[in-house]
Amino acid sequence: MRQKQYRLSPRFIDLLGEQGYTAARFSAETGFPKGTLNGMLYPQAHRQRREEPTMQAPTAQRLARAYAQITGLPVDQAYSVIIVEEIQPTISEGIDI
């Protein structure tokens, strides 16, 4: 079975800036947890996280709702702008026998 991974768009900070927001202001005004956002934006500062952080589907949806709140976009459109979905092969699919 293949597993989806959800990542923040590499353009997220630029997209926030286009709306007149910083990450801190985005967190403060939308209620999206600042620590969660910082962990995705600055993984090198969070040693317990992977180098390229992923998020679970509920977090991706919550982040899209927060982004939709500041942009006025429908949630599904906000999701497609800021969330990158990747399908990861399972261990057995990655092994050549």
C-alpha positions in Angstrom: 0.0 0.0 0.0 1.3 3.4 -0.8 1.3 6.2 1.8 0.6 9.8 1.2 2.8 12.4 2.7 1.8 16.0 3.0 4.4 18.9 2.9 4.1 22.6 3.0 4.7 24.4 -0.3 8.2 25.8 -0.6 6.5 29.1 -1.6 4.4 29.3 1.6 6.4 32.2 3.1 6.2 34.1 -0.2 2.5 33.4 -0.4 2.0 34.7 3.1 4.0 37.8 2.2 1.8 38.5 -0.8 -1.1 38.6 1.6 0.7 41.0 3.9 1.4 38.3 6.5 4.4 37.0 8.4 4.4 33.5 9.8 3.9 34.9 13.3 0.9 37.1 12.3 -0.6 34.2 10.4 -0.4 32.0 13.5 -1.7 34.8 15.8 -4.7 35.7 13.6 -5.8 32.3 12.4 -5.1 30.3 15.6 -2.9 27.8 13.8 -0.2 26.7 16.3 3.0 28.7 15.9 5.1 25.7 17.0 3.6 23.4 14.4 4.2 26.0 11.7 7.7 26.8 12.8 8.5 23.1 12.8 7.5 22.8 9.2 9.2 26.0 8.1 12.4 25.6 10.0 13.1 21.9 10.5 16.8 22.5 11.2 15.8 24.3 14.4 13.8 21.3 15.5 16.2 18.4 15.9 13.5 15.9 16.8 11.8 16.4 13.4 13.0 15.0 10.1 15.0 17.2 7.8 12.1 17.5 5.4 9.1 17.6 7.6 5.8 16.1 6.7 2.4 16.5 8.3 -0.6 14.3 8.7 -3.8 14.9 6.7 -5.7 16.6 9.5 -2.9 19.1 10.0 -2.8 19.8 6.2 -6.6 20.4 6.2 -6.4 22.7 9.2 -3.5 24.7 7.6 -5.6 25.0 4.4 -8.6 26.3 6.3 -6.4 28.9 8.1 -4.9 30.0 4.8 -8.4 30.2 3.2 -9.4 32.4 6.1 -6.8 35.1 5.3 -7.1 34.8 1.5 -10.8 34.4 1.0 -10.1 31.3 -1.2 -12.3 28.2 -1.0 -10.6 25.7 1.3 -10.0 23.2 -1.5 -8.3 25.8 -3.6 -6.2 27.0 -0.6 -5.2 23.4 0.0 -4.0 23.0 -3.6 -1.9 26.2 -3.3 -0.1 25.5 -0.1 0.0 21.7 0.4 2.1 19.3 -1.7 1.0 15.7 -1.7 3.5 13.0 -2.4 2.9 9.3 -2.7 5.6 7.3 -1.0 6.2 3.6 -2.0 6.1 1.1 0.8 9.3 -0.7 1.8 8.3 -3.8 -0.3 7.8 -1.7 -3.4 11.2 -0.1 -3.1 13.1 -3.5 -3.0 14.2 -5.2 -6.2 14.3 -9.0 -5.7 
